[in-house]
Amino acid sequence: MLPKGFKVAGISSGLSNKEGKKDLAIFISDVAASAAGIFTQSVAKAAPVLLDIERLKKGGKFFGVIANSGCANTCTGDKGLEDAQYVCSVAETVFGLKSGSILCASTGVIGQYLNISKNNFTEKIELLKTNSGTSSSNEENAVSAIMTTDTFIKKSEKEIVVKNGKIKIWGCIKGAGMIHPNLKGLHATMLSFILTDAEIESAELQKILEKSADKSYNCVSVDGDTSTNDTVIVLSNGQSGTGKLSRDDTKAFIRTFDELTLELAKSVAKDGEGATKFIEVEVKNAKTKSDAKIIASTIATSPLFKTAMFGADANWGRIVAAAGRACVSFELNKVNIYIAGIHTFKNGVALMFSERAAKKSLSEKEVRVILDLGIGNESSKYYTCDFSYDYIRINADYRS
């Protein structure tokens, strides 16, 4: 169920080269909403990313986000930026909104221009408006319209009881490949849109989003490649009627918001291109949280580790090698490694264990790997998937 005052829709507009695929979505509020956003740190930013950053820097409130799949609108120069502005402008006109009050996002093939016919694109937006609503089918259509190589719809909803009533948070995400987000604030892609009827000002919403992203979106990787289009946008329209949140209510909101972003982030790793299993990598007892996160990220993005996981091979050597090249100091003779619940490495030396039992455990759909450094109290988790033959197949001919 969507938060109060929001509608969504997804239609087939012809922007994708896949005939009949839903490829244009709208996430719209009945009233102007506070907004927050985090975007890719890639130097090669897509036109919609550049436009959103510019609009959010100016402040103010926004009514919604229009997003498309099938074309990333990246490396498209001035025309790409003009096309992104045009998409927003048409949406603003059709929905009767002031100029500059809609944000946008794109995902798909890099280097291609949006297939916009100036004569009929308005009709597509009018159809989007006509089809917008609050039903579960509206939600599924909207999320389907931003999917590329995704194999299932990824969305989540939460409800929080606060002093003056109830608040809802709804979020969706797309992503299966080119996933290793490096997201910050206003300084095959992952797109995520979060809607809430809480009353929160933009500056506070931005802080909540950035802190949450460091524990969720920035801790997921499919293939180690950061996209040109990574975008997360949050809209908060205050339509719950609960008013300004108290300190305790804000804490409850943040806890729930963090749960939602982590759930969405994990769903991306579970749907990694060609993935056969979801993998959680935890680095424990590090000196600093930063050290733990760097090592966890290095392991999670190691092709040798990920292919070993595909083969259900409890090869602790891949883990040690990845940790060793992470440019973080630790004492090997204090390291312990657990793969799928099996202790494989103790105080810097290999342990005898049942390869048969390990292979059975590693054949499960979800696998947990723990690297215990034994030199501190800090920890971090990273979420990833294995590399299979299908990952090569999918990406070898992605443009076709």
N, C-alpha and C positions, 0 to 999 in steps of 0.2 A: 504494500500500500504506500503510495507516494505521500510525502508530507503535505500539509494543507497549502493550497495556493499554487501548486505546481501541476503542470501537464507535460506529457512527452509524446513523441510520435516518431515513426520511422517509415520511410517509403522508398520505392524504387524510382530514381530520377534520371538514370542514364549516365551518372558520373562514373560508375564502375563499368569496366568492359565485360563483366559477367552478366549476361542477359537475364533480366528479371530479379537480380539481387537487390535487396534493400541496401541503399547506400547513402541516404541522407536522413539525418536525425535532428530533432529539436528537443531541447530541455528548457522549458519556459516557465517563468513565474508570472502570476497575475499582477503582482506589484513589484516595484523596484526592490532589489535585494542587495545586501552586502555581498562582496565578492572577495575571494582570495585565490591565488594561483601560484603554482610552481611549475617550472619548465626545464627542458633539457639544457645542460651546460655545454652541449656541442657548439663548436664555432659555426658549423653549418646548420643554422637554425632555419626551420621552414617558415614560409611567409605567414601562416596563421599564428605561429609562436611569436614572431616579431610584432605582429599587429596586436595580439593580446597583451604583451608586455607593455607596449606603448599606451594602450587604453587603460590598463590597470594602474600604471604609474600616475596617470592624471587624476586618479581617485574617482569618487562618485559611486553611484550604484548601477546595477545592471539587471536586465530582465531575463537573460538566458544565454544559452550556447547553441550554436548550430554547428554540426559536425558531419563530415563525409568520409566514406571509405572509397578505395579504388584509386585514389590519386593523393600523394603526399603533399603536392604543391611545394616542393623543396627544390632549390637550385633553379628557380624559375624567374629570377630577377625582378625588375619593376612590374612586369606583367603579372607575376604571381601575387605580388602584394596588392595590385589593383584588383585582381580576381577575388582575393580574400575580402577586401573592402566591399566589393560589389555584392558578394554573397551576404555579408552582414547587412548591407544597405537595403537589399531587397527584403530580407527578413524583417528588418525594422519597419519598412514601409507597409508590408502586408499585415504585420501584427499591430500597426498603429503606434509605434514606439519612436522616441526621439533618436536622432542620429548618434551613433557611438555607444549605444546601450546594449548591444549584442556582442558576445565574444564568439570565437570560432576555433575549429580544430579540424585537422585532416590527417588521414593515414592511407598508406598505399605505396605505389611505386614512386620512387624518387626521379625527378627530372622531367616529369610530364606535366602539362598544363591542365587545369580543370576544364572539362568538356562542358563549358557553359554556353548555351545558345541564348543570346541577349533577348531573343523574341519569346522564348517559352519558359525561361527559368522562373519568372514570376508565377507562372501557372503551377510549377512544382512546389513553390513555397506556399501558395494558396492551398494546394492539396495537403501539404504538411500541416497547415493550420486547421483545415477541416478534419483531419484525422487525429489531431492531438486530443489526449484525454488522460484519464487517471486509472484505467483498468490494467489488469496484469498483461493483457494482450498489447496494450499501448507500450508498456515497459519492455516487453520482449521484442516488439518491432523496433523500438528505439535502439536497444542494445544490439540487435541483429544488424542494424544499419551501420554500425561503426566497426563491425568485425571484419577481419581479413582472413588469416589462416586459423583463426580460433575454431575450436570444435564444439564449444558449448557456451551458452549465455552465462555471463558472470555478473551477478548483482547481489546486493545484500540490503537488508533493512533492519533498523533497530528502533526501539521505543524507550524513552526515558521518562520516568515519573519524577516530576519536580514539584516544588512547593505550590505552584499555581496551576498545575495540570499536567499535560503530557506533551512531550516533544518527540518528533520523528526525525530520523536520519535515513536517507536512502542513497545508495551509491552503486555505480556500475563501473566496469573496467573492461578494456579489450587489450589483448596482447598474447602472443604465443611465440614470436620470434623477434630478433633484434631487441632483446630485452636485457638491459643492464642499466636501469635508470640512474642518472646522476642529476638529481633535481634540486633546484634552489628557488628562492623567491625572485623578486623582480630584478635582481641583478641579472613495415612491420613494427611497430611503434606501440608504446603504451599510452592509452588515453583513459582517463578516469574522471567521472563527473559525480559530484556529491551534492545532494540537495537536502536542506533542513529547514523546518519552519521555526527554529529557535530565533530569538532576537539577539544577534551578536554583531557588533560593529566590525568593519572590514579589517582594521588593524589587529584586533584581537583574533579574528578568524585566521588571519595570515600566520600569526604566531602558532596557533593551535595546529594548523596544517603543516607547517615546516617541522615542528617537533615530532608530529605523528609520522611524517614521511621518513624521518631518519630511522624509525623502528619498523617500517613497513615497505613502502615503495623503494627506498634506497637499500633494502636488504633482500632484493629478489633479483635473480639472474637466470636467463635461459641459455644465452650463448656468449655473454661478455661484451656484446656490441651495444653501445648506447645509441639510441635513435636520434634522428634530427627533429623529431616531432613530439617527443614525450611531453605530455600536458596533463596536469591535474587542476581542475577548477572546482571550487566550492561556492555554492550560492546559499545564502541564509536570508529568508524573507520575513521572518518574525510573525508569520500568520498563525502560529500555535495559540496566540493570545496569552502566553504565560509571562510576558513582559521581560524586563531585564533580569538576567539570571543572578541569583545570589552566589556567594563564593562556593558554597557546598554544591549548588546546582551546576555551577560551571565545572567543578571537579568531576561530577557525575557525567556531564556532557563529554568532557575530554576522555574519560575512561571508555565510554561507549564509542566515541569517534575513533579512538585508537583500535578498538576491537574490530570496527568495520573496515578501516584501512588495511589492517593486517590480514583480515579474511579475504579482502579483494586481492591483495598482493600475492598471497599464497595461491589463490586460484589461477593466477597467471603462470606460476611455476608448474602447477599441476597440469596445465594445458600447453606446456612447452611443445614446440613443433617436433613431432615424432617421438615425444617422451613416452616412456613405459612406466616410469615411477617418479614420485615426488621425493625430494631429498632435503632433509633439514640438517644443516651443518652448524654445530655449536662449538665455539671455542670458550673454554672455561678457565678460571683462575689465571687470567693474564694480569700484567701490571696495570694496564690502562684499558678502558673500553675501546679506545681508538685502536690499540694494538690487536685486541680481540677481533674487532670488525675487519681490519685489514687482512688478517690471516684467514678468517672465515670466508671473506670475499675471494681471496686468492685460491683457496681450495675449491670453492663452489664454481669458479670459472675455469678450472683446469680441465682441458680436454681429456688428458690421460685419466684423471679421477672420474670424470663423467662417463667415459667409455668403459672403465672398469666396473662402474655401477650398472651399466647396461648389461655387461656380461656376468653380473652377479659374482664378481671376483673381489674378495676381501683383501685387496692389495693395499695394505697400510703404507707401503713404500710410496705410493702416489700421493698420499696425504702428507707424509713427512717431507717429500720433495717440494710440494707446493708451499707448505708452511715455511720451509727453509729459505725459499726465494722471495718471501713476502717483505723483506727488508725490515723485519722486526726482530729485535734481539730476544732470545729465550735460551734456556738451558736444556739441551736435548736429553740429558740424563734424568730429567724430572718429568718428561713427557709421557702421558698415557693416552692410548687411542682405543676407542670402542666403536666398532662397526656393526650396526644392526643388533646392538646388545651384546656383542661378543668382544671380550677384551683381547686385542690382538698385539698390543705393543705396551711394554711396561718399563718405565724408567730408562728409556733409550734403547731397549733391547726387545727383539721379537719374542713373542710368546707362542708356545705350541697351542693350537686350537683345531677343532674339527672343521676342515674345509667343506665337508659335506653339510654340516649344520649351518655354516656361514652362507653357503650358496643357497640353502633353503630360505634363510632369513632375508637374504638380499633379493630373493625372487618376489618378495611382497611388493605391493603397490606404493607403500610409503616406507622410507628408510631413514633412520637417524644415525648421524655420525657425530661422535664427540671427541674433541681433541682437548685434553686437560694439560695445561702448561705447568701447573703446580707452582707458580711463582707469584701469585697475587690473588685478588678477589673479584676482578672484573670479568664480564662475559659478554658475548654477542652471538646472535644467530643469523644465519643466511639461508635463504630458501632457493632451491634450484631443482633441476631435473637431470635425467641421464641424457647422453647423446646416443641416438640410435641410427640405423641405416636410413630411416625415413627423414631424419633432419637433413641429410645430404640431398635426398630426392626432392624434398619440398623446396629447398633453397637453390638447387642447381638450375631450376627453370622457373624461378619466382616471377619474372617479368612476363613469361608466356602463360 
